[in-house]
Amino acid sequence: MLRKVLVIIVSSTISFFCFNGCDKTSSDAEPNEEVIKTVAEYEAEAEAQINEENMAEELEKIEKALEQEISEEP
């Protein structure tokens, strides 16, 4: 009898903590989470920023950034 009562108490305690531990909702998310952009968002941003007048300048910026990344790699 004591064993059954102990098993019921332990089971209900474990169940209680399991169900309460899963209450985190999306509104409880960390405020410092980074937003990940999709390919379509990057393309739309690039189309808005790059036009025919500044195309050469933007290409040079991209090339310099790539060269810098390559030089920083071990």
N, C-alpha and C positions, 0 to 999 in steps of 0.2 A: 504494500500500500504506500509506504513512504517513498519507495523507488518510483512508482507511477507519478506521484505528486511532484517529485524532484524533476523527472523527465518533462512533465507538463510545464513547470515553471521555467526550466532552462530553454525549452523549445519556444515558449511564448516570448521570453526575453530576447532570444536571438532573432525571432521574427520581427519583434518590435524595432530593434535596432537596424535590421536590414531594410525594412520599409521606410523608416525615418531617414536613413542615409541616402535614399534615392530621391529626396524631395528637391534637389537642386534644379531650378528651371533656367531657361535662357536669360531671364532678367537678372539672375544671380551671377551671371558670367563676369569675368574679370574685366574691368574697364580698360585695361591696357592691351586687350587683344588686338592683333593686327588684322586689318581688313585685307583680304586677298582679292586682287582684281582678276577678271577673266580676260581672255585673249581679245574678245570683242571690245571690252572697255579700254584696253591698251591701244587697239587700232583706232577707236574713236578719238581718244586723247591725242594720238599722233597726228591724225588727220586735222584736228583742230589747231595743233601747234605748228605743224610743218606745212609750208606752202611753197610755191615756186620761187619766191623772192629769197627766202631764207633756207632753201634746201641745201645749198653748199655749206653753209655755216653749221647746220644741224648734222650733216654728214661728218664734218671735221670733228665736232664734239663727240660723236659716237666713236669715231676712229681713235681719238685720244683716250677716251674711257676704256676702250678695248685694249689699247697698248699699255695703259696703266695697270689694268687687271692682269695682263699677261706678264708684265715685269714684276708684279707682286707675288706671283705664284712661285713656290719653291722648285 
